[in-house]
Amino acid sequence: MQRVFIRFLIASGIALGLLGCSGSNDSGSSLDMNGTWVIYPHSTSTAVVFNNFRATLTQSGSSVTSTEVVAVSPPGAYPCSSGPITITGSVAGNTFNGIMRRNTYQASFSVSGTSSSLSGTFTINYTSGPCAGAGTVVGNATMTKV
């Protein structure tokens, strides 16, 4: 009887050890932001209609930077800004926190999800140009890898 109990304890310890090792190895940045993404912003505070953006991003560790960002204007839309657009940010777990900059605005955003689809919120502050009257605008954003 004692041998059976000892075998049970040994088998239980091995099983628990195996189960304990079966969890994920979280390195702190599980999202893969490398690639081309389409960003769809939507204002929840004003009637501002936003461009969609096509962004090529590169990730090194938790840091993310854009190599190219192109605004895709809806038909008949008048752009609030011109010039180059940049995105910088960082990944923590399943969240990407970033900043998009252009000559007349800065937008901060936080999106969460998977390495192919993210959603969250943004705040954009227009400092000059034709949309400066809008001031600070908040909204929702989704990002889809293409």
Backbone as CSV, one residue per row, in Angstrom:
resi,resn,N_x,N_y,N_z,CA_x,CA_y,CA_z,C_x,C_y,C_z
1,MET,0.815,-1.190,0.000,0.000,0.000,0.000,0.863,1.259,0.000
2,GLN,1.945,1.207,0.789,2.825,2.362,0.869,3.483,2.616,-0.487
3,ARG,3.877,1.547,-1.238,4.497,1.696,-2.553,3.521,2.327,-3.540
4,VAL,2.264,1.935,-3.460,1.252,2.490,-4.348,1.102,3.987,-4.076
5,PHE,1.093,4.371,-2.816,0.957,5.779,-2.453,2.171,6.582,-2.932
6,ILE,3.371,6.044,-2.786,4.589,6.730,-3.229,4.572,6.878,-4.749
7,ARG,4.178,5.818,-5.469,4.077,5.903,-6.929,3.067,6.965,-7.338
8,PHE,1.952,7.045,-6.591,0.939,8.065,-6.883,1.522,9.467,-6.707
9,LEU,2.267,9.683,-5.610,2.880,10.982,-5.361,3.893,11.333,-6.453
10,ILE,4.697,10.369,-6.861,5.694,10.614,-7.914,4.989,10.922,-9.226
11,ALA,3.986,10.148,-9.583,3.246,10.379,-10.826,2.535,11.726,-10.789
12,SER,1.979,12.080,-9.639,1.298,13.372,-9.509,2.281,14.525,-9.654
13,GLY,3.461,14.375,-9.055,4.479,15.416,-9.157,4.951,15.593,-10.587
14,ILE,5.136,14.503,-11.310,5.547,14.593,-12.713,4.450,15.246,-13.535
15,ALA,3.191,14.840,-13.315,2.078,15.417,-14.075,1.951,16.915,-13.788
16,LEU,2.072,17.305,-12.530,1.984,18.723,-12.195,3.149,19.502,-12.787
17,GLY,4.320,18.898,-12.796,5.479,19.548,-13.396,5.285,19.749,-14.890
18,LEU,4.732,18.763,-15.565,4.478,18.886,-17.000,3.407,19.922,-17.278
19,LEU,2.357,19.914,-16.452,1.308,20.904,-16.637,1.828,22.305,-16.372
20,GLY,2.686,22.455,-15.387,3.233,23.756,-15.073,4.092,24.312,-16.200
21,CYS,4.674,23.435,-17.000,5.529,23.887,-18.097,4.764,24.098,-19.386
22,SER,3.480,23.823,-19.386,2.737,23.919,-20.639,2.189,25.311,-20.914
23,GLY,2.388,26.263,-20.007,1.882,27.620,-20.217,2.687,28.361,-21.267
24,SER,2.234,29.577,-21.626,2.926,30.357,-22.644,4.158,31.021,-22.059
25,ASN,5.088,31.311,-22.925,6.288,32.038,-22.542,6.107,33.471,-22.993
26,ASP,5.607,34.338,-22.131,5.292,35.719,-22.479,6.555,36.560,-22.401
27,SER,7.054,36.978,-23.567,8.262,37.792,-23.602,7.946,39.275,-23.465
28,GLY,6.658,39.635,-23.304,6.286,41.021,-23.128,5.773,41.676,-24.389
29,SER,6.045,41.115,-25.556,5.518,41.702,-26.788,5.059,40.578,-27.704
30,SER,3.794,40.198,-27.546,3.269,39.084,-28.320,2.731,39.510,-29.673
31,LEU,2.467,40.803,-29.881,1.992,41.266,-31.183,3.137,41.333,-32.175
32,ASP,2.854,40.969,-33.414,3.799,41.141,-34.506,3.262,42.257,-35.387
33,MET,3.841,43.443,-35.276,3.372,44.611,-36.020,4.077,44.777,-37.363
34,ASN,5.031,43.906,-37.685,5.729,43.983,-38.966,4.747,43.778,-40.108
35,GLY,4.835,44.639,-41.124,3.999,44.466,-42.302,3.195,45.704,-42.624
36,THR,2.237,45.521,-43.526,1.399,46.629,-43.979,0.038,46.545,-43.305
37,TRP,-0.399,47.672,-42.770,-1.647,47.783,-42.029,-2.511,48.866,-42.650
38,VAL,-3.824,48.678,-42.612,-4.758,49.739,-42.958,-5.392,50.201,-41.658
39,ILE,-5.348,51.522,-41.430,-5.873,52.122,-40.205,-7.156,52.857,-40.555
40,TYR,-8.223,52.542,-39.815,-9.545,53.138,-40.045,-9.962,53.942,-38.812
41,PRO,-9.723,55.258,-38.789,-10.171,56.076,-37.658,-11.604,56.578,-37.862
42,HIS,-12.319,56.737,-36.768,-13.693,57.247,-36.815,-13.911,58.146,-35.603
43,SER,-14.271,59.408,-35.849,-14.487,60.370,-34.771,-15.753,60.036,-33.989
44,THR,-15.648,60.155,-32.667,-16.832,60.016,-31.811,-17.192,61.350,-31.167
45,SER,-16.410,62.415,-31.454,-16.657,63.687,-30.779,-17.084,64.813,-31.717
46,THR,-16.790,64.737,-32.999,-17.158,65.789,-33.945,-17.532,65.165,-35.278
47,ALA,-17.904,66.007,-36.196,-18.278,65.522,-37.525,-17.083,65.433,-38.472
48,VAL,-15.866,65.451,-37.949,-14.670,65.333,-38.779,-14.658,63.957,-39.439
49,VAL,-14.428,63.935,-40.753,-14.280,62.680,-41.493,-12.794,62.457,-41.704
50,PHE,-12.297,61.334,-41.259,-10.865,61.064,-41.326,-10.489,60.254,-42.548
51,ASN,-9.243,60.453,-42.969,-8.643,59.588,-43.972,-8.453,58.215,-43.367
52,ASN,-8.415,57.215,-44.215,-7.852,55.936,-43.818,-6.367,56.039,-44.115
53,PHE,-5.578,55.195,-43.495,-4.134,55.239,-43.695,-3.630,53.844,-44.018
54,ARG,-2.676,53.787,-44.900,-1.987,52.536,-45.215,-0.562,52.711,-44.695
55,ALA,-0.207,51.921,-43.686,1.077,52.085,-43.006,1.900,50.805,-43.079
56,THR,3.150,50.967,-43.457,4.102,49.856,-43.394,4.922,50.049,-42.137
57,LEU,4.851,49.061,-41.238,5.484,49.161,-39.928,6.576,48.115,-39.773
58,THR,7.601,48.471,-39.002,8.638,47.517,-38.627,8.733,47.493,-37.110
59,GLN,8.965,46.309,-36.583,9.049,46.129,-35.139,10.392,45.529,-34.788
60,SER,11.034,46.099,-33.785,12.268,45.557,-33.233,12.081,45.476,-31.727
61,GLY,11.951,44.262,-31.208,11.601,44.092,-29.797,10.213,44.642,-29.571
62,SER,10.088,45.584,-28.646,8.771,46.176,-28.394,8.584,47.498,-29.152
63,SER,9.631,48.015,-29.800,9.552,49.295,-30.510,9.029,49.126,-31.936
64,VAL,8.141,50.039,-32.326,7.536,50.004,-33.665,7.746,51.363,-34.329
65,THR,8.137,51.349,-35.605,8.264,52.581,-36.387,7.699,52.336,-37.777
66,SER,7.288,53.422,-38.405,6.772,53.314,-39.773,7.900,53.523,-40.766
67,THR,7.818,52.810,-41.884,8.722,53.069,-42.998,7.991,53.842,-44.081
68,GLU,6.653,53.750,-44.082,5.825,54.518,-45.012,4.409,54.592,-44.462
69,VAL,3.809,55.786,-44.553,2.408,55.977,-44.191,1.776,56.823,-45.287
70,VAL,0.685,56.332,-45.859,-0.012,57.035,-46.932,-1.458,57.266,-46.498
71,ALA,-1.913,58.521,-46.607,-3.311,58.848,-46.318,-4.149,58.518,-47.540
72,VAL,-5.277,57.866,-47.323,-6.211,57.522,-48.395,-7.480,58.320,-48.146
73,SER,-7.644,59.408,-48.889,-8.768,60.327,-48.657,-10.063,59.798,-49.253
74,PRO,-11.198,59.966,-48.530,-12.499,59.629,-49.103,-12.804,60.583,-50.265
75,PRO,-13.615,60.169,-51.214,-13.957,61.047,-52.341,-14.537,62.371,-51.856
76,GLY,-14.053,63.475,-52.418,-14.565,64.795,-52.078,-14.021,65.382,-50.798
77,ALA,-13.142,64.663,-50.108,-12.605,65.161,-48.838,-11.496,66.171,-49.085
78,TYR,-11.418,67.158,-48.211,-10.360,68.156,-48.254,-9.361,67.816,-47.153
79,PRO,-8.093,67.595,-47.495,-7.129,67.189,-46.464,-6.840,68.303,-45.460
80,CYS,-6.704,67.920,-44.197,-6.378,68.870,-43.138,-4.894,69.183,-43.101
81,SER,-4.087,68.368,-43.757,-2.653,68.516,-43.651,-1.986,67.908,-44.870
82,SER,-0.731,68.275,-45.070,0.066,67.661,-46.125,1.432,67.346,-45.533
83,GLY,2.250,66.702,-46.309,3.584,66.372,-45.836,3.672,64.959,-45.314
84,PRO,4.867,64.570,-44.918,5.095,63.189,-44.472,4.357,62.874,-43.173
85,ILE,4.000,61.615,-43.037,3.331,61.096,-41.836,4.258,60.051,-41.223
86,THR,4.409,60.078,-39.904,5.207,59.058,-39.222,4.392,58.428,-38.100
87,ILE,4.712,57.180,-37.813,4.128,56.470,-36.677,5.269,55.875,-35.870
88,THR,5.226,56.087,-34.564,6.153,55.446,-33.639,5.328,54.892,-32.485
89,GLY,5.852,53.883,-31.826,5.121,53.344,-30.687,5.794,52.138,-30.094
90,SER,5.063,51.478,-29.210,5.592,50.290,-28.550,4.479,49.281,-28.297
91,VAL,4.906,48.034,-28.229,4.012,46.905,-27.998,4.233,46.388,-26.592
92,ALA,3.129,46.114,-25.900,3.169,45.455,-24.593,2.053,44.426,-24.587
93,GLY,2.415,43.152,-24.616,1.407,42.094,-24.672,0.622,42.185,-25.960
94,ASN,-0.697,42.356,-25.854,-1.536,42.446,-27.059,-1.969,43.886,-27.348
95,THR,-1.219,44.869,-26.833,-1.566,46.284,-27.014,-0.443,47.024,-27.731
96,PHE,-0.838,47.848,-28.692,0.084,48.733,-29.401,-0.297,50.171,-29.069
97,ASN,0.600,50.894,-28.415,0.413,52.308,-28.097,1.307,53.105,-29.026
98,GLY,0.718,54.074,-29.741,1.520,54.792,-30.710,1.165,56.246,-30.847
99,ILE,1.990,56.929,-31.632,1.782,58.337,-31.974,1.948,58.478,-33.482
100,MET,0.950,59.116,-34.108,1.029,59.456,-35.521,1.237,60.963,-35.599
101,ARG,2.244,61.372,-36.380,2.561,62.800,-36.494,2.534,63.235,-37.957
102,ARG,2.053,64.452,-38.136,2.113,65.145,-39.415,2.295,66.622,-39.097
103,ASN,2.563,67.460,-40.075,2.935,68.845,-39.779,1.877,69.649,-39.041
104,THR,0.599,69.299,-39.088,-0.425,70.093,-38.386,-1.121,69.340,-37.262
105,TYR,-0.704,68.105,-36.979,-1.367,67.367,-35.907,-0.463,66.309,-35.304
106,GLN,-0.885,65.876,-34.125,-0.309,64.709,-33.469,-1.462,63.898,-32.910
107,ALA,-1.471,62.619,-33.201,-2.520,61.726,-32.715,-1.893,60.630,-31.867
108,SER,-2.410,60.430,-30.676,-1.981,59.296,-29.851,-3.085,58.258,-29.892
109,PHE,-2.684,56.990,-29.882,-3.680,55.923,-29.961,-3.237,54.711,-29.175
110,SER,-4.214,53.904,-28.801,-3.979,52.639,-28.117,-4.944,51.620,-28.689
111,VAL,-4.396,50.573,-29.287,-5.214,49.522,-29.892,-4.763,48.170,-29.358
112,SER,-5.705,47.258,-29.229,-5.410,45.913,-28.726,-6.062,44.879,-29.616
113,GLY,-5.517,43.678,-29.585,-6.101,42.591,-30.370,-5.055,41.556,-30.719
114,THR,-5.048,41.176,-32.010,-4.150,40.136,-32.496,-3.163,40.734,-33.500
115,SER,-2.263,39.903,-33.985,-1.270,40.362,-34.961,-1.863,40.572,-36.345
116,SER,-3.178,40.458,-36.482,-3.827,40.730,-37.770,-4.977,41.725,-37.668
117,SER,-5.472,41.986,-36.454,-6.603,42.900,-36.293,-6.578,43.518,-34.902
118,LEU,-6.622,44.859,-34.858,-6.568,45.592,-33.599,-7.672,46.638,-33.564
119,SER,-8.127,46.990,-32.371,-9.104,48.076,-32.246,-8.867,48.804,-30.932
120,GLY,-9.274,50.087,-30.918,-9.087,50.874,-29.709,-9.512,52.306,-29.925
121,THR,-8.817,53.232,-29.271,-9.200,54.634,-29.284,-8.022,55.518,-29.685
122,PHE,-8.356,56.760,-30.075,-7.315,57.736,-30.394,-7.756,59.121,-29.936
123,THR,-6.782,59.998,-29.796,-6.986,61.421,-29.544,-6.062,62.167,-30.488
124,ILE,-6.621,63.093,-31.252,-5.815,63.865,-32.194,-5.950,65.343,-31.859
125,ASN,-4.833,66.041,-31.901,-4.823,67.464,-31.615,-4.313,68.209,-32.843
126,TYR,-5.220,68.985,-33.458,-4.838,69.812,-34.605,-4.264,71.119,-34.088
127,THR,-3.048,71.447,-34.516,-2.377,72.645,-34.021,-2.412,73.795,-35.021
128,SER,-2.617,73.495,-36.311,-2.673,74.537,-37.336,-3.335,73.955,-38.577
129,GLY,-3.482,74.791,-39.599,-4.069,74.329,-40.847,-5.575,74.453,-40.856
130,PRO,-6.208,73.957,-41.932,-7.650,74.143,-42.108,-8.514,73.432,-41.069
131,CYS,-7.980,72.459,-40.365,-8.773,71.739,-39.359,-8.456,72.177,-37.935
132,ALA,-7.646,73.221,-37.780,-7.255,73.678,-36.442,-8.464,74.037,-35.587
133,GLY,-9.552,74.486,-36.223,-10.763,74.818,-35.488,-11.376,73.623,-34.786
134,ALA,-11.065,72.414,-35.245,-11.589,71.208,-34.596,-10.906,70.971,-33.260
135,GLY,-9.696,71.513,-33.083,-8.985,71.350,-31.811,-8.641,69.902,-31.539
136,THR,-9.088,69.404,-30.400,-8.830,68.026,-30.009,-10.041,67.171,-30.337
137,VAL,-9.789,66.083,-31.034,-10.857,65.168,-31.466,-10.538,63.781,-30.930
138,VAL,-11.547,63.068,-30.442,-11.364,61.692,-29.974,-12.200,60.751,-30.841
139,GLY,-11.799,59.501,-30.836,-12.550,58.540,-31.628,-12.062,57.124,-31.439
140,ASN,-12.581,56.256,-32.285,-12.230,54.843,-32.310,-11.400,54.558,-33.541
141,ALA,-10.572,53.548,-33.453,-9.747,53.169,-34.583,-9.612,51.658,-34.639
142,THR,-9.559,51.148,-35.856,-9.220,49.746,-36.069,-8.019,49.679,-37.001
143,MET,-7.237,48.633,-36.851,-6.101,48.380,-37.712,-6.191,46.948,-38.210
144,THR,-6.044,46.784,-39.527,-6.122,45.458,-40.136,-4.874,45.214,-40.966
145,LYS,-4.206,44.087,-40.743,-3.012,43.746,-41.516,-3.452,43.248,-42.883
146,VAL,-2.790,43.746,-43.932,-3.120,43.327,-45.304,-1.979,42.545,-45.917
